[in-house]
Amino acid sequence: MKITSMTTFAVPPRWLFLKIETDEGIVGWGEPVLEGRAASVAAAVEELSDYLIGKDPRRIEEHWTVLYRSGFYRGGGIHMSALAGIDQALWDIKGKALGVPVHDLLGGRLRDRIKVYSWIGGDRPAETAAQAKDAVERGFSAVKMNGPEELQYVDSRDKVEKVVANVAAVRDAVGPDIGIGVDFHGRVHRPMARVLLDALQPYHLMFVEEPVLSEHVDGIADVLRNSATPIALGERLYSRWDFKHVITSGVVDIIQPDLSHAGGITEVRKIAAMAEAYDIAVAPHCPLGPIALAACLQLDAVAYNAVIQEQSLGIHYNKANDLLDYLVDPGVFAYEDGSVTIPRGPGLGIEVNEDYVRERAVEGHRWRNPVWRHEDGSFAEW
């Protein structure tokens, strides 16, 4: 079998899909995207195709190694996202060629379903309690919300109280048994992270995500190690080498590699195994499209330490299109009782509606995250 072509499609709301074709008619799909940099990743995929066209798609480990190591300069969001989508598509081809789901090729699933959470609120959280209650009524047993808006290194108490009031309202609305994740989104600097973690402790959160940017965890390591609330991070780490220090430092309880950013199924399987050796949980990051989610679920099926899966259905980014729109059978993601069943079909277990992908790719997208500023005019982390 030989790879004959690689085609990318930028589709709304902010995704990039990859189709890899072979001379035997077997097609694989991947989702190589870095939010806000989709065109750059598409260009990287096109560059990497110079090596892949004409190769046997089934030699996944070989191709991953060459595509990562042979360029001399390696790693980073764009390179690893391009490699991630390629890797997903190669696994999809291999599974389809053998007539089995990817998780069968990784040793067979050790779970039938995995817990999922629903996003509530947006960048400026409002009426989050009502949204949380609605999510629970739709069967979700866990939700995630943004915590603070923009914060200076040292900021006012009223901003802290606003976060606390928002979280308290959600906890009151859903009761004590629903998981609540609060995403600091890397917006918080070390001094305010200390204050917020302490202030939110009474609400028994499922986790706090990105309490500070990953590059700053060393400066707050003691606080994170001693936090009564589990600490989650990792969406902006792209390889096992990026995760190595975070895992061994003891600052994180839940890692969140993104299978469309961190080298795909091949790499995240290794990252998850590293974390398991340190008794750290895995909750893959995935506010993306259906191909990325399908790849995550194949990993969740075989990673013992996978605990919960992010998914984007109804997320505030999904305005022009939503998670299920690009699938022939949306029922493949069977949400029930706060969980989703691991897809059992060959490859990634989904069938992409290529006609609709091509139709929406005509519109495409040029999604960019907003640029925030503090009251003094200086840049604020979004």
Legacy VTK file of the C-alpha trace (Angstrom):
# vtk DataFile Version 3.0
C-alpha trace
ASCII
DATASET POLYDATA
POINTS 382 float
0.000 0.000 0.000
1.242 3.478 -0.866
0.168 7.001 0.093
-0.947 8.837 -3.032
-2.189 12.204 -1.780
-2.658 14.394 1.302
-5.311 17.129 1.315
-6.220 19.607 4.062
-9.585 21.312 4.554
-10.057 24.387 6.750
-13.659 24.192 7.950
-15.804 26.259 10.328
-15.781 27.000 13.142
-11.951 26.823 13.512
-10.802 23.339 12.508
-8.456 21.777 9.970
-9.095 18.284 8.614
-6.614 16.100 6.719
-7.472 13.379 4.207
-4.745 10.868 3.304
-5.485 8.665 0.284
-3.823 5.411 -0.740
-3.489 3.402 -3.933
-5.749 0.713 -2.448
-8.644 3.146 -2.001
-8.376 3.227 1.792
-8.652 6.755 3.164
-7.572 8.060 6.574
-8.685 11.243 8.318
-6.842 13.366 10.873
-7.268 16.740 12.530
-3.953 18.644 12.428
-4.853 22.033 13.871
-3.478 24.628 16.245
-6.264 27.047 17.069
-5.581 30.392 15.393
-2.736 28.932 13.314
-4.622 26.558 11.010
-3.039 27.905 7.807
0.452 27.543 9.273
-0.243 23.928 10.240
-1.680 23.214 6.782
1.563 24.508 5.272
3.568 22.267 7.607
1.478 19.251 6.573
2.157 20.068 2.919
5.895 20.249 3.611
5.864 16.911 5.450
3.957 15.329 2.562
7.152 15.487 0.480
8.458 12.617 2.561
5.212 10.660 2.949
3.866 10.493 -0.607
4.727 7.065 -2.000
5.390 5.516 1.421
3.535 2.601 3.034
1.123 4.255 5.520
1.202 1.284 7.885
4.753 1.961 9.147
3.478 4.516 11.644
6.304 4.443 14.197
8.885 4.765 11.420
7.101 7.699 9.819
6.564 9.446 13.163
10.259 9.126 13.981
11.445 10.469 10.627
8.919 13.319 10.522
9.900 14.381 14.042
13.649 13.917 13.947
14.735 14.446 10.348
14.020 18.161 10.091
16.852 19.077 12.500
14.579 21.702 14.138
11.813 19.901 15.968
8.893 20.335 18.304
6.624 23.280 18.983
2.953 23.806 18.314
2.923 23.976 14.519
5.262 21.062 13.809
3.693 18.782 16.424
0.127 19.639 15.390
0.917 18.809 11.762
2.507 15.550 12.876
-0.462 14.825 15.155
-3.031 15.000 12.360
-0.867 12.899 10.062
-0.455 10.307 12.808
-4.225 10.136 13.412
-4.867 9.596 9.696
-2.227 6.844 9.457
-3.793 4.980 12.387
-7.200 5.421 10.726
-5.851 3.831 7.520
-4.207 0.952 9.346
-7.328 0.140 11.337
-9.516 0.280 8.235
-7.084 -1.921 6.293
-7.320 -4.585 9.010
-11.002 -4.029 9.757
-10.460 -3.222 13.444
-10.605 -0.105 15.647
-7.325 1.570 16.509
-7.644 0.536 20.152
-7.480 -3.120 19.075
-4.097 -2.373 17.499
-2.950 -0.815 20.783
-3.678 -3.919 22.837
-7.463 -3.819 23.041
-9.698 -1.564 25.096
-9.667 -1.773 28.876
-12.857 0.276 29.237
-16.118 0.437 27.293
-16.884 4.114 27.919
-15.342 7.176 29.523
-16.768 10.065 31.496
-17.045 13.378 29.641
-17.617 16.944 30.756
-19.557 19.822 29.255
-18.298 23.371 28.889
-20.416 26.079 30.507
-20.070 29.805 30.082
-17.655 31.597 27.785
-14.790 33.978 27.984
-16.901 36.342 30.056
-18.823 33.915 32.285
-22.449 34.892 32.885
-25.464 32.842 33.930
-23.092 29.947 34.479
-25.244 28.443 37.206
-28.187 28.065 34.825
-25.942 26.562 32.152
-24.463 24.139 34.661
-27.904 23.023 35.780
-28.936 22.551 32.149
-25.842 20.417 31.472
-26.663 18.199 34.439
-30.261 17.857 33.243
-28.859 16.701 29.864
-27.037 13.896 31.634
-23.554 15.313 32.262
-22.025 14.559 35.649
-19.151 17.028 35.250
-18.785 20.559 33.863
-15.915 22.966 33.226
-16.008 26.747 33.357
-13.591 29.606 32.881
-12.492 31.115 36.162
-11.040 34.627 36.081
-11.104 37.215 33.364
-7.857 39.118 32.787
-5.740 39.506 35.915
-2.702 41.606 36.655
0.227 40.179 38.623
-1.387 41.675 41.720
-5.037 42.538 41.267
-8.055 43.663 43.253
-10.036 41.609 45.737
-13.265 42.240 43.848
-11.954 40.172 40.893
-11.237 37.317 43.262
-14.698 37.605 44.770
-16.269 37.545 41.308
-14.594 34.214 40.541
-15.611 32.798 43.912
-19.212 33.959 43.500
-19.394 32.385 40.034
-18.036 29.046 41.245
-20.235 29.145 44.357
-23.321 29.707 42.199
-22.468 26.694 40.048
-21.830 24.499 43.087
-25.159 25.577 44.617
-26.960 24.859 41.334
-25.598 21.357 40.742
-25.074 20.079 44.272
-22.114 18.376 45.913
-21.751 15.350 43.647
-21.201 16.982 40.252
-17.590 17.528 39.166
-16.595 21.134 38.508
-13.410 22.033 36.685
-12.271 25.660 36.753
-9.938 26.783 33.977
-7.554 29.613 34.878
-6.478 29.496 31.196
-2.958 30.641 32.000
-4.414 34.106 32.705
-3.198 34.134 36.291
0.267 35.060 37.494
1.945 33.503 40.503
0.793 35.981 43.220
-2.892 35.789 42.277
-2.787 32.032 41.653
-1.930 31.543 45.318
-4.905 33.697 46.353
-7.397 32.028 44.004
-6.425 28.450 44.829
-6.940 29.209 48.512
-10.245 31.005 47.920
-11.704 28.166 45.807
-10.728 25.310 48.113
-14.127 25.186 49.937
-15.929 24.288 46.697
-14.285 20.868 46.307
-13.411 21.267 42.647
-12.712 18.362 40.293
-9.578 20.257 39.212
-8.115 23.682 38.518
-6.723 23.851 34.989
-3.642 25.851 33.984
-3.371 27.729 37.302
-0.361 29.434 35.715
1.276 29.026 32.326
3.254 25.794 32.098
6.536 27.710 31.844
5.880 29.245 35.260
5.031 26.146 37.305
8.504 26.021 38.838
7.927 29.344 40.569
4.777 28.115 42.259
5.700 24.454 42.609
5.300 24.251 46.390
1.828 25.798 46.227
0.733 23.381 43.509
2.165 20.337 45.295
0.338 21.289 48.486
-2.954 22.242 46.853
-5.977 20.374 48.180
-7.525 20.816 44.728
-6.150 18.594 41.936
-4.030 20.539 39.431
-4.439 19.914 35.692
-2.332 21.270 32.822
-0.664 20.313 29.565
-2.657 21.599 26.588
0.321 23.805 25.635
2.903 21.039 25.918
3.690 19.195 22.708
5.824 16.123 23.359
6.982 13.622 25.958
10.061 15.804 26.402
7.873 18.813 27.244
5.890 16.733 29.728
8.901 15.054 31.331
9.766 17.804 33.801
6.141 18.556 34.669
5.453 14.888 35.401
8.574 14.313 37.506
8.278 17.602 39.442
5.124 16.582 41.300
3.253 19.795 40.488
0.446 18.206 38.469
-2.209 15.619 39.272
-3.898 15.430 35.862
-2.120 15.942 32.536
-4.052 17.216 29.528
-2.172 16.462 26.307
-4.060 17.364 23.142
-4.013 14.615 20.516
-4.147 17.249 17.755
-1.209 19.207 19.230
1.056 16.678 20.944
2.064 14.373 18.117
-1.140 12.343 17.836
-1.991 8.886 19.138
1.571 7.600 18.889
3.064 10.306 21.111
0.234 10.746 23.604
0.197 6.998 24.257
3.803 7.383 25.438
3.014 10.518 27.456
0.133 8.725 29.186
2.388 5.789 30.059
4.975 8.174 31.543
2.268 9.766 33.676
0.941 6.388 34.833
4.378 5.537 36.221
3.981 8.578 38.529
0.320 7.816 39.395
-0.845 10.879 37.438
-4.196 10.889 35.660
-4.812 11.770 31.996
-7.702 13.900 30.726
-7.045 14.684 27.044
-7.633 18.266 25.960
-10.122 18.450 23.069
-12.194 21.588 22.415
-11.940 20.599 18.739
-13.729 18.619 16.045
-14.972 15.052 15.649
-11.752 13.540 14.268
-9.739 14.839 17.222
-12.360 13.477 19.635
-12.351 10.089 17.921
-8.555 9.936 18.271
-8.838 10.858 21.958
-11.343 8.079 22.578
-9.035 5.504 20.989
-6.354 6.598 23.460
-8.815 6.674 26.363
-9.734 3.086 25.545
-6.230 1.809 26.297
-4.801 4.257 28.868
-5.492 2.944 32.365
-5.032 6.405 33.889
-7.500 8.175 31.544
-10.214 9.605 33.806
-12.365 12.048 31.830
-12.605 13.369 28.270
-13.132 16.952 27.117
-15.477 17.388 24.148
-16.745 20.449 22.326
-20.465 19.807 21.785
-22.168 23.166 22.358
-18.949 24.986 23.292
-19.069 28.747 22.738
-16.559 28.590 19.860
-18.839 26.358 17.775
-21.065 28.957 16.166
-21.065 28.182 12.418
-20.793 24.413 12.908
-20.781 22.012 15.837
-19.055 18.759 16.740
-21.419 16.302 15.048
-22.070 18.188 11.799
-19.246 16.579 9.823
-20.151 12.942 10.561
-22.219 10.575 8.443
-23.493 8.992 11.664
-23.513 11.468 14.579
-24.762 8.653 16.818
-21.257 7.191 16.918
-20.608 9.505 19.877
-23.295 8.018 22.099
-23.504 10.299 25.148
-25.334 8.648 28.036
-25.241 9.114 31.818
-22.337 11.532 31.596
-20.175 9.185 29.518
-19.440 8.419 25.877
-19.024 4.935 24.449
-15.678 4.138 22.833
-16.308 3.878 19.041
-16.052 0.266 17.825
-15.825 0.815 14.053
-12.618 0.288 12.062
-9.864 2.865 12.281
-10.865 5.862 14.360
-14.403 4.517 14.383
-16.083 7.420 12.588
-17.170 8.124 9.015
-16.443 11.664 7.867
-19.014 13.262 5.568
-16.561 14.333 2.883
-19.160 16.049 0.721
-20.105 18.303 3.609
-16.447 18.885 4.518
-15.755 20.098 0.972
-18.877 22.269 1.015
-17.888 24.009 4.259
-14.230 24.271 3.230
-15.357 26.716 0.536
-16.200 29.125 3.367
-13.262 28.032 5.506
-12.302 30.184 8.474
-9.710 32.618 9.751
-10.307 32.163 13.451
-8.145 34.174 15.829
-8.329 34.317 19.583
-9.190 37.744 20.988
-6.500 40.133 22.171
-7.223 41.306 25.706
-5.773 44.320 27.474
-5.621 45.491 31.054
-7.091 48.829 32.086
-3.636 50.397 31.724
-3.448 49.316 28.060
-0.911 46.518 28.544
-1.454 43.088 27.031
-3.487 40.608 29.095
-3.358 36.832 28.761
-6.460 35.416 27.089
LINES 1 383
382 0 1 2 3 4 5 6 7 8 9 10 11 12 13 14 15 16 17 18 19 20 21 22 23 24 25 26 27 28 29 30 31 32 33 34 35 36 37 38 39 40 41 42 43 44 45 46 47 48 49 50 51 52 53 54 55 56 57 58 59 60 61 62 63 64 65 66 67 68 69 70 71 72 73 74 75 76 77 78 79 80 81 82 83 84 85 86 87 88 89 90 91 92 93 94 95 96 97 98 99 100 101 102 103 104 105 106 107 108 109 110 111 112 113 114 115 116 117 118 119 120 121 122 123 124 125 126 127 128 129 130 131 132 133 134 135 136 137 138 139 140 141 142 143 144 145 146 147 148 149 150 151 152 153 154 155 156 157 158 159 160 161 162 163 164 165 166 167 168 169 170 171 172 173 174 175 176 177 178 179 180 181 182 183 184 185 186 187 188 189 190 191 192 193 194 195 196 197 198 199 200 201 202 203 204 205 206 207 208 209 210 211 212 213 214 215 216 217 218 219 220 221 222 223 224 225 226 227 228 229 230 231 232 233 234 235 236 237 238 239 240 241 242 243 244 245 246 247 248 249 250 251 252 253 254 255 256 257 258 259 260 261 262 263 264 265 266 267 268 269 270 271 272 273 274 275 276 277 278 279 280 281 282 283 284 285 286 287 288 289 290 291 292 293 294 295 296 297 298 299 300 301 302 303 304 305 306 307 308 309 310 311 312 313 314 315 316 317 318 319 320 321 322 323 324 325 326 327 328 329 330 331 332 333 334 335 336 337 338 339 340 341 342 343 344 345 346 347 348 349 350 351 352 353 354 355 356 357 358 359 360 361 362 363 364 365 366 367 368 369 370 371 372 373 374 375 376 377 378 379 380 381
